[in-house]
């Protein structure tokens, strides 16, 4: 048992170190996307990573500054400045904590599996496309152009070498995470042979447009957002805060679900909401841009053996150590090594079985997979998930709307009985109305809901409509096996309806069926 525990600690430490190396260019890049200083992104990667690793609901999941949130931040920063961003992140964190306390994280379980597949496929493509920018370099005019000739061949060669090490090293030994070994090997090779290839510091200086830019920094300092706390400020920041809180939770909880499936464990979604909120509130008070879960770095961590909270803590702490004491070592890492690591993440993230699913799953499910993938690539994650869930719900409603039917017979009293089969809800309400022939039916009609389910107010309205049709013809209907909820909602129909309460079920018209 002791040996197993030590092995787990070793894996967490080494995988955390690997993740820390991969966090650097991502944090810098997303800082520039948001229009803030690179240190604002690096501090966010440290703070969000540390706080969520300690207080979040998914051990082994890595959080930091992300592109999904950065693209929302850019317009706020451009129009009102970085302090308004910090104030916005403060309220986004508060909203996320409220979501956790209200146990809203459970609703992530409602996301259909085709949406999840589309989510991971879309993110894999986004990660891949983001790496292509590393195959460009500034020309004499300062504009970025594609690498060509020996520069391109060297870049490709180093990327392929990195990928080969990551793929083949585990076949010989698993003592060291293959991603870490690949980064160290390629870095030593480039420095020893003095190969002319772009490094992390080259990337930083290109993004900053400053040849003296460096990753060296100091500890983040406490400072409340310097904005006027008045109604006008709240009108500006609250819409952004709600959007950022939603995007952060959606990406984090979907990443949590993906890691649950990979590790055959289960994270705590509501605790993760609270952890993300605490992290963003902390960021706002220490001059950081905030963030959420990162599926790419989380995949690196899990694939490198990181399973515990220690892996995320080590990644965050080592990132700060790099900034404070070892920036020169990190700056010399070739971009090709990090690109190779991320390409392996892409290969591991993309659901390659998607192509086989085209012939094995219903066409509507495959359509949702493709739809969510495309929307993720061309818009953002939050929109893609909403579109996928809505599309799935509408197709589900359409399918089940056609499943309602009635079997009829006339009893020994001369009353016609309709036995309804199938759920009655907004999608099937019109079909339900078409089941009855009020003009031809006898004066006494019984509608039995024992094999049906009254799901919403559209169903209640349809029942009232049927009652009114028969009443207008001087006929009486008797409703059987309706729940007490339906009874109370049908009171306004008054004497038009006689309800048989015997053997009525106790279900609600609308029920929260989700586990806590």
C-alpha positions as CSV (number, residue, x, y, z in Angstrom):
1,X,0.0,0.0,0.0
2,X,2.8,2.4,0.9
3,X,4.5,1.7,-2.5
4,X,1.3,2.4,-4.3
5,X,0.8,5.7,-2.4
6,X,4.3,6.8,-3.3
7,X,3.8,5.9,-6.9
8,X,0.7,8.0,-7.0
9,X,2.5,11.0,-5.4
10,X,5.3,10.6,-7.9
11,X,2.9,10.5,-10.8
12,X,1.0,13.6,-9.6
13,X,4.2,15.6,-9.2
14,X,5.7,14.7,-12.6
15,X,2.4,15.1,-14.4
16,X,1.9,18.5,-12.7
17,X,5.3,19.6,-13.9
18,X,4.5,18.6,-17.4
19,X,1.2,20.5,-17.3
20,X,3.0,23.6,-15.9
21,X,5.2,23.7,-19.0
22,X,2.2,23.4,-21.3
23,X,0.3,26.1,-19.4
24,X,2.8,28.9,-20.2
25,X,2.2,29.6,-23.9
26,X,-1.6,29.0,-23.5
27,X,-1.8,31.6,-20.7
28,X,0.2,34.1,-22.6
29,X,-1.8,33.6,-25.8
30,X,-5.2,34.0,-24.0
31,X,-4.0,37.1,-22.2
32,X,-3.3,38.7,-25.6
33,X,-6.7,37.5,-26.9
34,X,-8.3,39.3,-24.0
35,X,-6.2,42.4,-24.5
36,X,-4.3,42.3,-21.2
37,X,-0.7,42.0,-20.1
38,X,0.8,38.4,-20.3
39,X,1.3,38.4,-16.5
40,X,-2.4,38.9,-16.0
41,X,-2.9,35.6,-17.9
42,X,-0.1,33.8,-16.1
43,X,-1.3,34.9,-12.7
44,X,-4.8,33.6,-13.7
45,X,-3.3,30.2,-14.6
46,X,-1.6,30.0,-11.2
47,X,-4.5,31.2,-9.1
48,X,-7.4,29.4,-10.9
49,X,-5.3,26.2,-11.1
50,X,-4.3,26.3,-7.4
51,X,-7.7,27.2,-6.0
52,X,-9.7,24.7,-8.0
53,X,-7.3,21.9,-7.4
54,X,-7.8,22.4,-3.6
55,X,-11.5,23.2,-3.5
56,X,-12.9,22.0,-6.8
57,X,-14.9,18.8,-7.3
58,X,-12.7,16.9,-9.8
59,X,-9.2,15.8,-8.7
60,X,-6.9,15.7,-11.6
61,X,-8.7,18.4,-13.6
62,X,-6.6,21.4,-14.6
63,X,-8.0,24.9,-14.7
64,X,-6.5,28.2,-15.9
65,X,-7.0,31.1,-18.3
66,X,-9.0,29.9,-21.3
67,X,-9.8,31.1,-24.8
68,X,-13.6,30.6,-24.4
69,X,-13.6,33.3,-21.7
70,X,-10.9,35.5,-23.2
71,X,-13.0,36.1,-26.4
72,X,-15.8,37.6,-24.2
73,X,-13.4,39.7,-22.2
74,X,-11.8,41.5,-25.1
75,X,-14.6,44.0,-25.8
76,X,-15.0,44.8,-22.2
77,X,-11.3,45.5,-21.8
78,X,-11.2,47.5,-25.0
79,X,-14.1,49.8,-24.0
80,X,-13.7,50.1,-20.2
81,X,-10.2,48.9,-19.2
82,X,-8.7,46.1,-17.3
83,X,-10.1,47.1,-13.9
84,X,-13.6,46.6,-15.1
85,X,-12.6,43.1,-16.1
86,X,-11.4,42.4,-12.6
87,X,-14.7,43.7,-11.2
88,X,-16.6,41.5,-13.7
89,X,-14.6,38.4,-12.7
90,X,-15.5,39.1,-9.1
91,X,-19.3,39.0,-9.9
92,X,-18.8,36.0,-12.2
93,X,-17.3,34.1,-9.3
94,X,-20.1,35.1,-7.0
95,X,-22.7,33.8,-9.6
96,X,-20.7,30.6,-9.9
97,X,-20.8,30.0,-6.1
98,X,-24.5,30.7,-6.0
99,X,-25.0,28.1,-8.8
100,X,-23.1,25.6,-6.7
101,X,-25.0,26.4,-3.5
102,X,-28.3,26.0,-5.4
103,X,-27.0,22.7,-6.7
104,X,-27.4,23.7,-10.3
105,X,-24.3,21.7,-11.3
106,X,-26.5,18.6,-11.5
107,X,-28.1,19.9,-14.7
108,X,-24.9,19.0,-16.6
109,X,-26.2,15.5,-16.5
110,X,-29.0,16.5,-18.8
111,X,-26.5,17.1,-21.7
112,X,-27.1,14.3,-24.2
113,X,-24.2,12.0,-25.1
114,X,-24.2,13.2,-28.8
115,X,-23.6,16.7,-27.5
116,X,-20.7,15.5,-25.4
117,X,-19.1,13.8,-28.4
118,X,-19.6,17.0,-30.5
119,X,-18.1,19.0,-27.6
120,X,-14.9,17.0,-27.4
121,X,-14.6,16.8,-31.2
122,X,-15.1,20.5,-31.6
123,X,-12.5,21.3,-28.9
124,X,-10.0,18.9,-30.4
125,X,-10.4,20.8,-33.7
126,X,-10.1,24.1,-32.0
127,X,-6.9,23.0,-30.1
128,X,-5.5,21.7,-33.4
129,X,-6.2,25.0,-35.3
130,X,-4.7,27.0,-32.5
131,X,-1.4,25.2,-32.9
132,X,-1.2,26.1,-36.6
133,X,-0.3,29.6,-35.6
134,X,3.0,28.3,-34.3
135,X,3.9,27.5,-37.9
136,X,4.0,31.2,-38.7
137,X,6.7,33.8,-38.0
138,X,7.0,37.6,-38.5
139,X,8.5,38.8,-41.7
140,X,10.5,42.0,-42.2
141,X,7.3,44.0,-42.2
142,X,6.2,42.5,-38.9
143,X,3.3,40.5,-40.4
144,X,3.0,36.8,-39.8
145,X,3.7,34.4,-42.7
146,X,3.9,30.6,-42.9
147,X,7.2,28.9,-42.4
148,X,8.9,27.6,-45.5
149,X,11.9,25.7,-46.5
150,X,14.3,24.5,-43.8
151,X,12.5,26.4,-41.1
152,X,9.3,24.4,-41.9
153,X,11.1,21.1,-42.1
154,X,12.9,21.7,-38.8
155,X,9.6,22.6,-37.1
156,X,7.9,19.5,-38.5
157,X,10.8,17.3,-37.6
158,X,10.8,18.5,-33.9
159,X,7.0,18.2,-33.7
160,X,7.2,14.6,-35.0
161,X,10.1,13.7,-32.7
162,X,8.0,15.0,-29.7
163,X,5.0,13.0,-30.8
164,X,7.1,9.9,-31.4
165,X,8.6,10.1,-27.9
166,X,5.2,10.5,-26.3
167,X,3.8,7.5,-28.2
168,X,6.6,5.0,-27.9
169,X,8.3,5.8,-24.5
170,X,5.4,4.2,-22.5
171,X,6.1,0.9,-24.3
172,X,9.5,0.9,-22.6
173,X,9.0,2.6,-19.3
174,X,6.3,4.5,-17.4
175,X,8.6,5.8,-14.7
176,X,8.5,9.3,-16.2
177,X,5.5,10.9,-18.0
178,X,6.2,10.7,-21.7
179,X,5.1,14.3,-22.4
180,X,7.6,15.6,-19.9
181,X,10.4,13.4,-21.3
182,X,9.6,14.6,-24.8
183,X,9.7,18.3,-23.8
184,X,13.0,17.9,-22.0
185,X,14.6,15.8,-24.7
186,X,13.7,18.2,-27.6
187,X,14.7,21.2,-25.5
188,X,18.2,19.7,-24.7
189,X,18.6,18.6,-28.4
190,X,17.8,22.1,-29.7
191,X,20.1,23.8,-27.2
192,X,22.9,21.3,-27.7
193,X,22.9,21.5,-31.5
194,X,22.1,25.2,-31.5
195,X,19.1,24.6,-33.8
196,X,17.5,27.8,-35.1
197,X,13.8,27.3,-34.1
198,X,11.3,29.4,-32.3
199,X,11.1,29.2,-28.5
200,X,8.6,30.3,-25.9
201,X,10.4,33.7,-25.5
202,X,10.2,34.2,-29.2
203,X,6.5,33.6,-29.1
204,X,6.1,36.0,-26.2
205,X,8.0,38.8,-27.9
206,X,6.1,38.3,-31.2
207,X,2.8,38.5,-29.3
208,X,3.9,41.6,-27.3
209,X,5.7,43.3,-30.2
210,X,8.5,43.9,-27.7
211,X,12.0,42.4,-28.2
212,X,12.7,42.8,-24.5
213,X,9.6,41.0,-23.2
214,X,10.2,38.3,-20.6
215,X,8.3,35.8,-18.5
216,X,10.1,36.9,-15.4
217,X,7.7,38.4,-12.9
218,X,6.9,38.9,-9.2
219,X,4.3,37.6,-6.8
220,X,0.7,38.8,-7.5
221,X,-0.3,41.5,-5.1
222,X,-3.7,42.1,-3.4
223,X,-5.7,44.9,-4.9
224,X,-9.5,45.3,-5.1
225,X,-10.8,46.3,-8.6
226,X,-10.4,50.1,-8.9
227,X,-13.8,51.0,-10.4
228,X,-16.6,53.3,-9.2
229,X,-19.1,51.0,-7.4
230,X,-22.3,52.5,-8.6
231,X,-25.4,51.6,-10.6
232,X,-23.8,52.6,-13.9
233,X,-20.8,50.2,-13.3
234,X,-23.2,47.4,-12.4
235,X,-25.1,47.9,-15.6
236,X,-21.8,47.5,-17.5
237,X,-20.3,44.5,-15.8
238,X,-23.3,42.3,-14.8
239,X,-24.2,41.1,-18.4
240,X,-20.5,40.2,-18.9
241,X,-20.4,38.5,-15.5
242,X,-23.4,36.3,-16.3
243,X,-21.9,35.3,-19.6
244,X,-18.5,34.6,-18.2
245,X,-19.9,32.6,-15.3
246,X,-22.1,30.5,-17.7
247,X,-19.2,29.8,-20.1
248,X,-16.9,29.0,-17.3
249,X,-19.3,26.5,-15.6
250,X,-20.3,24.9,-18.9
251,X,-16.8,24.3,-20.0
252,X,-15.7,23.1,-16.5
253,X,-18.6,20.8,-15.9
254,X,-18.4,19.3,-19.4
255,X,-14.6,18.7,-18.9
256,X,-15.5,17.1,-15.5
257,X,-17.9,14.8,-17.3
258,X,-15.3,13.8,-19.9
259,X,-12.7,13.0,-17.2
260,X,-15.3,11.1,-15.3
261,X,-15.7,8.8,-18.3
262,X,-12.0,8.5,-18.9
263,X,-11.1,7.5,-15.3
264,X,-14.3,5.7,-14.4
265,X,-14.8,7.9,-11.4
266,X,-17.3,10.6,-10.6
267,X,-16.6,14.2,-9.7
268,X,-18.8,16.6,-7.7
269,X,-20.3,19.1,-10.1
270,X,-21.8,21.4,-7.4
271,X,-18.5,21.5,-5.5
272,X,-16.8,22.3,-8.8
273,X,-19.1,25.3,-9.3
274,X,-18.1,26.6,-5.9
275,X,-14.4,26.0,-6.5
276,X,-14.5,27.8,-9.9
277,X,-16.3,30.7,-8.2
278,X,-13.7,30.9,-5.4
279,X,-10.9,30.9,-8.0
280,X,-12.4,33.7,-10.0
281,X,-13.1,35.9,-7.0
282,X,-9.5,35.4,-5.9
283,X,-8.3,36.4,-9.4
284,X,-10.3,39.6,-9.3
285,X,-8.5,40.6,-6.1
286,X,-5.0,39.8,-7.3
287,X,-5.0,41.3,-10.8
288,X,-5.7,38.1,-12.8
289,X,-8.1,37.6,-15.7
290,X,-10.0,34.6,-14.3
291,X,-10.6,31.3,-16.1
292,X,-12.1,27.8,-16.0
293,X,-11.3,24.2,-16.7
294,X,-8.9,23.4,-19.6
295,X,-9.6,20.2,-21.4
296,X,-6.3,20.1,-23.2
297,X,-4.1,20.5,-20.1
298,X,-6.5,18.2,-18.2
299,X,-6.0,15.5,-20.8
300,X,-2.2,15.9,-20.6
301,X,-2.5,15.5,-16.8
302,X,-4.6,12.4,-16.9
303,X,-2.6,10.8,-19.7
304,X,0.6,11.5,-17.7
305,X,-0.7,9.7,-14.7
306,X,-2.1,12.7,-12.7
307,X,-5.1,11.6,-10.8
308,X,-5.1,13.4,-7.5
309,X,-5.4,17.0,-6.3
310,X,-1.7,17.2,-5.9
311,X,-1.1,17.2,-9.7
312,X,-3.1,20.4,-10.1
313,X,-1.4,22.0,-7.1
314,X,2.0,21.1,-8.4
315,X,1.2,22.5,-11.9
316,X,0.0,25.8,-10.4
317,X,2.9,26.1,-7.9
318,X,5.5,25.2,-10.5
319,X,4.1,27.8,-12.9
320,X,4.6,30.4,-10.2
321,X,8.2,29.1,-9.6
322,X,8.9,29.5,-13.3
323,X,7.7,33.1,-13.2
324,X,9.7,33.9,-10.1
325,X,12.9,31.9,-10.4
326,X,13.2,29.9,-13.7
327,X,11.8,32.1,-16.4
328,X,15.1,31.7,-18.5
329,X,14.7,27.9,-18.5
330,X,11.1,28.0,-19.7
331,X,11.8,30.7,-22.3
332,X,14.3,28.3,-24.1
333,X,11.7,25.5,-24.6
334,X,11.1,25.1,-28.3
335,X,7.5,25.8,-29.4
336,X,7.7,22.6,-31.6
337,X,7.9,20.5,-28.4
338,X,4.7,22.1,-26.9
339,X,3.0,21.8,-30.3
340,X,3.8,18.1,-30.5
341,X,2.3,17.6,-27.0
342,X,-0.9,19.5,-28.0
343,X,-1.1,17.5,-31.2
344,X,-1.1,14.3,-29.1
345,X,-3.8,15.8,-27.0
346,X,-5.8,16.4,-30.1
347,X,-5.4,12.8,-31.2
348,X,-6.4,11.6,-27.7
349,X,-9.3,14.0,-27.4
350,X,-11.1,13.5,-30.7
351,X,-13.7,10.7,-30.7
352,X,-12.5,8.8,-33.7
353,X,-15.4,6.4,-33.4
354,X,-17.6,9.2,-34.7
355,X,-17.0,8.1,-38.2
356,X,-18.2,4.6,-37.4
357,X,-21.2,6.0,-35.5
358,X,-22.6,7.3,-38.8
359,X,-24.0,3.9,-39.6
360,X,-24.7,2.7,-36.1
361,X,-26.6,5.5,-34.4
362,X,-29.9,7.2,-35.3
363,X,-29.4,9.9,-37.9
364,X,-30.7,12.6,-35.6
365,X,-28.0,11.7,-33.0
366,X,-25.3,11.8,-35.7
367,X,-26.7,15.2,-36.9
368,X,-26.4,16.6,-33.3
369,X,-22.7,15.4,-33.1
370,X,-21.8,17.2,-36.4
371,X,-23.9,20.3,-35.4
372,X,-22.2,20.7,-32.0
373,X,-18.8,20.1,-33.5
374,X,-19.3,22.8,-36.2
375,X,-20.8,25.3,-33.8
376,X,-18.0,24.8,-31.3
377,X,-15.4,25.5,-34.0
378,X,-17.0,28.6,-35.5
379,X,-18.6,30.2,-32.4
380,X,-17.9,29.1,-28.9
381,X,-18.5,26.3,-26.5
382,X,-21.5,27.8,-24.6
383,X,-23.5,28.4,-27.8
384,X,-22.6,25.0,-29.1
385,X,-23.9,23.2,-26.0
386,X,-27.1,25.2,-25.9
387,X,-27.7,24.6,-29.6
388,X,-27.0,20.9,-29.2
389,X,-29.3,20.5,-26.1
390,X,-32.1,22.4,-27.8
391,X,-31.8,20.4,-31.1
392,X,-31.8,17.1,-29.1
393,X,-34.8,18.2,-27.1
394,X,-36.8,19.3,-30.2
395,X,-36.0,16.0,-32.0
396,X,-36.9,14.0,-28.9
397,X,-40.2,15.9,-28.6
398,X,-41.0,15.4,-32.3
399,X,-40.4,11.7,-32.0
400,X,-42.5,11.2,-28.9
401,X,-45.2,13.5,-30.2
402,X,-46.0,10.7,-32.7
403,X,-46.2,8.0,-30.0
404,X,-49.5,8.9,-28.5
405,X,-52.6,6.9,-29.4
406,X,-55.9,5.7,-27.9
407,X,-57.6,2.4,-27.7
408,X,-61.4,2.7,-27.5
409,X,-64.3,0.5,-26.5
410,X,-67.9,0.9,-25.4
411,X,-68.7,-0.5,-21.9
412,X,-71.9,-2.2,-20.8
413,X,-73.4,1.1,-19.7
414,X,-73.1,2.5,-23.2
415,X,-70.2,4.8,-22.3
416,X,-67.3,5.1,-24.7
417,X,-63.9,4.7,-23.1
418,X,-60.7,6.2,-24.5
419,X,-57.6,4.6,-23.0
420,X,-54.7,7.0,-23.7
421,X,-51.3,5.6,-24.4
422,X,-48.2,7.7,-24.4
423,X,-47.1,11.0,-22.8
424,X,-49.1,14.2,-23.3
425,X,-46.9,17.3,-23.5
426,X,-46.4,20.4,-25.7
427,X,-45.2,18.3,-28.6
428,X,-48.1,15.7,-28.5
429,X,-50.9,18.0,-27.4
430,X,-52.2,18.5,-30.9
431,X,-52.1,14.8,-31.7
432,X,-54.0,14.2,-28.4
433,X,-56.8,16.5,-29.6
434,X,-57.1,14.6,-32.8
435,X,-57.8,11.3,-31.0
436,X,-61.4,12.2,-30.2
437,X,-64.6,12.4,-32.2
438,X,-66.9,14.5,-30.1
439,X,-69.8,14.7,-32.6
440,X,-70.1,10.9,-33.1
441,X,-69.4,9.9,-29.5
442,X,-72.3,9.0,-27.0
443,X,-73.4,11.4,-24.3
444,X,-71.1,9.8,-21.7
445,X,-67.4,9.5,-22.5
446,X,-64.6,8.2,-20.2
447,X,-60.9,9.2,-20.8
448,X,-58.5,7.0,-18.9
449,X,-54.9,8.3,-18.3
450,X,-53.6,5.2,-16.5
451,X,-51.2,4.4,-19.4
452,X,-50.4,8.1,-20.1
453,X,-48.4,10.9,-18.4
454,X,-49.6,14.5,-18.2
455,X,-46.3,16.3,-18.4
456,X,-46.9,20.0,-18.7
457,X,-49.4,22.8,-18.9
458,X,-49.8,22.3,-22.7
459,X,-51.3,18.9,-21.8
460,X,-53.6,20.5,-19.2
461,X,-54.8,23.0,-21.8
462,X,-55.5,20.2,-24.3
463,X,-57.6,18.4,-21.7
464,X,-59.6,21.5,-21.0
465,X,-60.1,22.0,-24.7
466,X,-61.5,18.4,-25.0
467,X,-63.8,19.1,-22.1
468,X,-65.1,22.3,-23.7
469,X,-65.8,20.5,-27.0
470,X,-67.9,17.9,-25.4
471,X,-69.7,20.4,-23.1
472,X,-70.6,22.5,-26.1
473,X,-72.4,19.4,-27.5
474,X,-74.2,18.7,-24.2
475,X,-72.1,15.7,-23.5
476,X,-70.2,14.7,-20.3
477,X,-66.7,13.4,-20.0
478,X,-65.2,11.6,-17.1
479,X,-61.4,11.8,-16.5
480,X,-59.8,8.9,-14.7
481,X,-56.4,8.3,-13.3
482,X,-55.3,11.9,-13.2
483,X,-52.9,13.2,-10.5
484,X,-54.0,15.6,-7.7
485,X,-51.8,18.2,-9.5
486,X,-54.0,17.9,-12.6
487,X,-57.1,18.1,-10.4
488,X,-56.2,21.5,-9.0
489,X,-55.2,22.9,-12.4
490,X,-58.5,21.7,-14.0
491,X,-60.7,23.5,-11.4
492,X,-61.4,26.4,-13.7
493,X,-63.2,23.9,-16.0
494,X,-65.8,23.7,-13.2
495,X,-68.9,21.6,-13.7
496,X,-67.9,20.7,-17.3
497,X,-65.6,17.9,-15.9
498,X,-66.3,15.0,-13.6
499,X,-63.1,13.5,-12.3
500,X,-62.9,10.0,-10.9
501,X,-60.2,10.2,-8.2
502,X,-60.0,6.5,-7.5
503,X,-56.5,4.9,-8.1
504,X,-55.1,8.3,-9.3
505,X,-51.3,8.5,-9.4
506,X,-49.3,10.8,-7.2
507,X,-46.9,12.2,-9.7
508,X,-46.5,15.9,-10.3
509,X,-47.2,17.7,-13.5
510,X,-43.6,18.8,-13.6
511,X,-41.0,16.9,-11.5
512,X,-37.3,17.4,-10.9
513,X,-36.1,14.0,-11.7
514,X,-32.4,14.8,-11.4
515,X,-30.2,13.5,-8.6
516,X,-28.7,16.0,-6.3
